[in-house]
């Protein structure tokens, strides 16, 4: 796998030398998906997003790196204010061990803020409201259908 990784990185370098940022981002994103705990790959992906001016994505992929610009980190946090969503967007594996203390601290902070509040969650209530709405609407659908049939026949 190491050879494949270096071959892809060579292609990324060639893409960037030609100014082709979109394929470089696509290739680096694929590598990060395969090697999600590799902070260097995240650093490279953040750098390409930085080149094209995408602060949110630069902040996303650089979020676990201490040297990431505060404005990029803030842009990512504004785009995804809930810690649980931010953690999901990082695509960090559940049991993946970060190589640096900074990254471990960031992940722990997000995981601590990602726990749902105690008690019932809104997601648990949503299906009940749909069922109630369906129950309330059903008689009107039946009466409406009956009325249409009578209108067509009569």
Backbone torsions as a table, in degrees:
resi	resn	phi	psi	omega
1	UNK	NA	-31.5	-179.6
2	UNK	-59.7	-38.1	179.1
3	UNK	-66.0	-41.3	179.2
4	UNK	-63.4	-40.4	179.7
5	UNK	-62.1	-46.6	-179.7
6	UNK	-66.9	-34.9	177.8
7	UNK	-65.5	-40.1	178.5
8	UNK	-67.3	-40.6	178.1
9	UNK	-63.5	-35.3	175.3
10	UNK	-63.3	-41.2	178.7
11	UNK	-65.8	-38.6	177.2
12	UNK	-60.4	-46.0	179.6
13	UNK	-60.7	-41.0	178.5
14	UNK	-66.0	-41.9	177.2
15	UNK	-58.1	-49.0	-177.1
16	UNK	-66.3	-34.9	177.9
17	UNK	-62.8	-30.3	178.0
18	UNK	-89.3	-5.1	-178.3
19	UNK	84.3	15.5	-179.3
20	UNK	-91.1	86.5	-175.9
21	UNK	-77.5	-33.8	-177.4
22	UNK	-62.0	-49.6	177.2
23	UNK	-65.4	-32.3	178.2
24	UNK	-63.6	-44.3	178.2
25	UNK	-62.7	-42.8	-179.9
26	UNK	-61.8	-45.8	-179.3
27	UNK	-65.7	-44.4	179.6
28	UNK	-65.4	-37.7	177.2
29	UNK	-62.1	-40.1	177.1
30	UNK	-63.4	-41.8	178.4
31	UNK	-64.7	-41.6	178.8
32	UNK	-64.0	-36.1	178.0
33	UNK	-63.5	-37.2	179.9
34	UNK	-79.3	-34.9	-178.0
35	UNK	-123.3	67.8	-171.3
36	UNK	-66.5	-18.3	-179.3
37	UNK	-97.5	4.9	-179.8
38	UNK	-82.5	101.1	-177.0
39	UNK	-66.6	-28.9	178.2
40	UNK	-65.9	-39.9	177.4
41	UNK	-64.5	-39.8	176.9
42	UNK	-62.9	-39.9	178.3
43	UNK	-60.7	-45.2	-179.4
44	UNK	-64.6	-42.1	179.7
45	UNK	-65.4	-41.4	176.7
46	UNK	-60.5	-40.5	-178.0
47	UNK	-63.6	-39.3	179.9
48	UNK	-69.8	-40.6	176.1
49	UNK	-62.5	-36.1	177.4
50	UNK	-63.5	-40.7	179.4
51	UNK	-58.9	-37.9	-177.1
52	UNK	-91.0	0.8	175.9
53	UNK	85.2	15.8	179.8
54	UNK	-92.3	90.1	-176.2
55	UNK	-66.4	-35.7	-179.5
56	UNK	-62.4	-49.5	-178.7
57	UNK	-71.2	-34.1	175.1
58	UNK	-62.8	-41.3	177.6
59	UNK	-68.6	-35.7	178.6
60	UNK	-62.8	-52.7	-175.3
61	UNK	-79.0	-18.6	176.1
62	UNK	-99.6	4.7	-173.8
63	UNK	-58.7	-30.9	-177.4
64	UNK	-94.1	8.1	-178.1
65	UNK	-111.6	129.4	-176.2
66	UNK	-63.1	-31.6	-175.4
67	UNK	-81.1	-2.3	-179.3
68	UNK	-64.0	138.0	179.9
69	UNK	-58.2	138.4	179.3
70	UNK	-60.6	-33.4	179.7
71	UNK	-67.0	-34.0	177.9
72	UNK	-71.7	-43.4	177.8
73	UNK	-60.7	-43.8	179.6
74	UNK	-63.8	-38.9	178.8
75	UNK	-62.8	-42.3	177.7
76	UNK	-64.5	-43.4	-179.6
77	UNK	-66.1	-36.8	176.9
78	UNK	-67.4	-39.8	-179.1
79	UNK	-67.7	-31.8	-178.3
80	UNK	-133.1	78.1	-173.2
81	UNK	-69.3	-26.0	-179.6
82	UNK	-81.7	128.3	-179.7
83	UNK	-55.3	-38.3	-178.7
84	UNK	-63.5	-41.2	179.6
85	UNK	-69.3	-42.6	179.0
86	UNK	-59.6	-44.7	179.4
87	UNK	-61.1	-42.5	179.1
88	UNK	-64.6	-40.5	179.7
89	UNK	-64.4	-26.4	178.5
90	UNK	-71.2	-19.5	-179.7
91	UNK	53.5	42.7	177.9
92	UNK	-89.5	133.3	-179.6
93	UNK	-64.8	145.1	-174.4
94	UNK	-53.3	-39.2	-177.1
95	UNK	-112.5	20.3	179.6
96	UNK	-75.2	134.1	-179.9
97	UNK	-96.1	123.8	178.9
98	UNK	-77.7	146.8	-175.5
99	UNK	-78.3	-21.4	-176.1
100	UNK	-119.3	155.3	177.6
101	UNK	-63.4	-38.5	179.2
102	UNK	-59.7	-49.2	-179.5
103	UNK	-63.4	-42.0	178.6
104	UNK	-61.5	-40.2	178.7
105	UNK	-64.9	-43.5	179.4
106	UNK	-62.9	-45.4	-179.6
107	UNK	-63.8	-41.6	179.6
108	UNK	-64.0	-40.8	179.2
109	UNK	-63.6	-42.2	178.8
110	UNK	-67.4	-42.7	-180.0
111	UNK	-64.1	-36.9	177.9
112	UNK	-66.8	-33.9	179.9
113	UNK	-88.2	-7.3	-175.3
114	UNK	-87.0	-12.1	-177.5
115	UNK	-67.4	134.9	178.8
116	UNK	-68.0	151.9	178.8
117	UNK	-63.9	155.9	179.5
118	UNK	-70.0	157.1	-177.8
119	UNK	94.5	-168.9	-178.2
120	UNK	-75.4	143.6	179.9
121	UNK	-98.0	152.1	177.9
122	UNK	-56.2	-35.7	-179.7
123	UNK	-62.3	-30.5	178.8
124	UNK	-71.9	-29.7	-177.7
125	UNK	-82.7	-26.8	-173.9
126	UNK	-57.1	-48.0	180.0
127	UNK	-61.6	-34.7	178.6
128	UNK	-63.5	-40.9	179.5
129	UNK	-65.8	-35.3	177.4
130	UNK	-65.4	-40.8	179.1
131	UNK	-64.8	-42.8	177.8
132	UNK	-62.3	-45.0	179.7
133	UNK	-62.0	-40.5	178.2
134	UNK	-64.7	-43.0	179.5
135	UNK	-63.1	-38.7	179.0
136	UNK	-71.7	-33.6	-177.1
137	UNK	-81.8	-26.2	-174.8
138	UNK	-55.3	-47.2	-179.8
139	UNK	-60.6	-36.6	179.4
140	UNK	-67.4	-35.5	177.8
141	UNK	-65.7	-44.5	-179.5
142	UNK	-64.1	-48.9	179.4
143	UNK	-61.5	-41.6	178.6
144	UNK	-62.5	-44.7	179.1
145	UNK	-63.9	-43.3	179.0
146	UNK	-61.4	-42.5	179.9
147	UNK	-64.2	-42.8	179.2
148	UNK	-63.2	-42.8	178.8
149	UNK	-62.1	-44.7	178.9
150	UNK	-62.4	-40.0	-179.4
151	UNK	-64.3	-40.3	-179.1
152	UNK	-71.7	-38.3	-176.7
153	UNK	-78.4	-41.7	-170.3
154	UNK	-84.5	NA	NA
